[in-house]
Amino acid sequence: MTSISKKAIETKLAPFPVGPYKQAVLAGGWLYCSGQIALDSLSGMIVGDGNVEEETIQVLKNLFAVLNEAGANASNVIRTTIYLVNLKDFNKVNTIYSDFFSDEISPARACVEVSALPKGALVEIDCVAWLGLETIQ
């Protein structure tokens, strides 16, 4: 049985994980990005003061910082998952999300309501991106 080559992806432009995990892991040409919440990478505090739109913008900025560190961008993203504390925020989040993922082919996606998120966040987003076999070292 062969083991797959894995590489941790970390950037100071996104907040450090609040638990025992990496911001992302590159494995076999696939980039698995951990969920991001609206933490400011410098202060470690939630931004937006309870405003889901401001939180969503920060979440996506954090996610894109991790993607960029791995050499990826929106067009590499194949699938996302959005976690919302209140599903009534779906339209607000969707409007901002569509600005960040404006390619002709948007990623596949799931959106679920959850009872709570870390640090009292209102939204969390994770993703899987394809970087290609040439990224395997």
URGISUL-V714529 format. One record per pair of residues at least 12 apart in sequence whose ideal C-beta (glycine too) atoms are under 8 Angstrom apart, sorted by the first residue. I is the first residue (numbers start at 1). GAP is how many residues later the second one is. If there is no record, write none. Layout:
I & GAP
I & GAP
This chain:
4 & 23
4 & 24
5 & 22
5 & 23
5 & 131
5 & 132
6 & 19
6 & 20
6 & 21
7 & 18
7 & 19
7 & 20
7 & 130
8 & 14
8 & 15
8 & 16
8 & 17
8 & 18
9 & 13
9 & 14
9 & 15
9 & 16
9 & 17
9 & 22
9 & 57
9 & 60
9 & 61
10 & 12
10 & 13
10 & 14
10 & 59
11 & 12
11 & 54
11 & 55
11 & 57
11 & 58
12 & 29
13 & 28
13 & 52
13 & 55
13 & 56
14 & 22
14 & 27
14 & 48
14 & 49
14 & 51
14 & 52
14 & 55
15 & 21
15 & 22
15 & 24
15 & 25
15 & 26
15 & 29
15 & 47
16 & 25
16 & 28
17 & 17
18 & 21
18 & 100
18 & 101
19 & 99
21 & 13
22 & 12
23 & 43
23 & 46
24 & 42
24 & 43
24 & 45
24 & 46
26 & 44
26 & 105
26 & 109
28 & 105
28 & 108
29 & 101
29 & 102
29 & 103
29 & 104
29 & 105
29 & 106
29 & 107
30 & 98
30 & 99
30 & 100
30 & 101
31 & 36
31 & 39
31 & 41
31 & 45
31 & 97
31 & 98
31 & 99
31 & 100
32 & 96
33 & 30
33 & 33
33 & 34
33 & 93
33 & 94
33 & 95
33 & 96
34 & 32
34 & 92
35 & 46
35 & 48
35 & 89
35 & 90
35 & 91
36 & 23
36 & 24
36 & 26
36 & 27
36 & 30
36 & 88
36 & 89
36 & 90
37 & 18
37 & 22
37 & 25
37 & 80
37 & 81
37 & 82
37 & 84
37 & 86
37 & 87
38 & 16
38 & 17
38 & 18
38 & 20
38 & 21
38 & 24
38 & 83
38 & 84
38 & 85
39 & 19
39 & 23
39 & 80
39 & 82
40 & 18
41 & 21
41 & 24
46 & 73
46 & 74
46 & 75
48 & 74
50 & 72
52 & 32
52 & 34
52 & 37
52 & 40
52 & 41
52 & 70
52 & 71
53 & 39
53 & 40
53 & 43
55 & 66
55 & 67
55 & 68
56 & 36
56 & 37
56 & 40
56 & 41
56 & 67
56 & 69
57 & 39
59 & 62
59 & 64
59 & 65
59 & 66
60 & 36
60 & 37
60 & 40
60 & 65
63 & 62
63 & 63
63 & 64
64 & 36
67 & 60
67 & 62
70 & 59
70 & 61
71 & 60
71 & 64
72 & 57
72 & 59
74 & 26
74 & 27
74 & 28
74 & 29
75 & 28
76 & 53
76 & 54
76 & 55
77 & 24
77 & 30
77 & 50
77 & 51
77 & 52
78 & 29
78 & 30
78 & 49
78 & 50
78 & 51
78 & 52
79 & 28
79 & 29
79 & 30
79 & 31
79 & 48
79 & 49
80 & 21
80 & 27
80 & 28
80 & 29
80 & 30
80 & 45
80 & 46
80 & 47
80 & 48
81 & 28
81 & 29
81 & 30
81 & 31
81 & 44
81 & 45
81 & 46
82 & 15
82 & 27
82 & 28
82 & 29
82 & 30
82 & 41
82 & 42
82 & 43
83 & 28
83 & 29
83 & 30
83 & 31
83 & 34
83 & 40
83 & 41
83 & 42
84 & 27
84 & 28
84 & 29
84 & 30
84 & 38
84 & 39
85 & 28
85 & 29
85 & 30
85 & 31
85 & 32
85 & 36
85 & 37
85 & 38
86 & 27
86 & 36
87 & 24
87 & 26
89 & 33
89 & 34
90 & 21
93 & 18
93 & 30
97 & 28
107 & 20
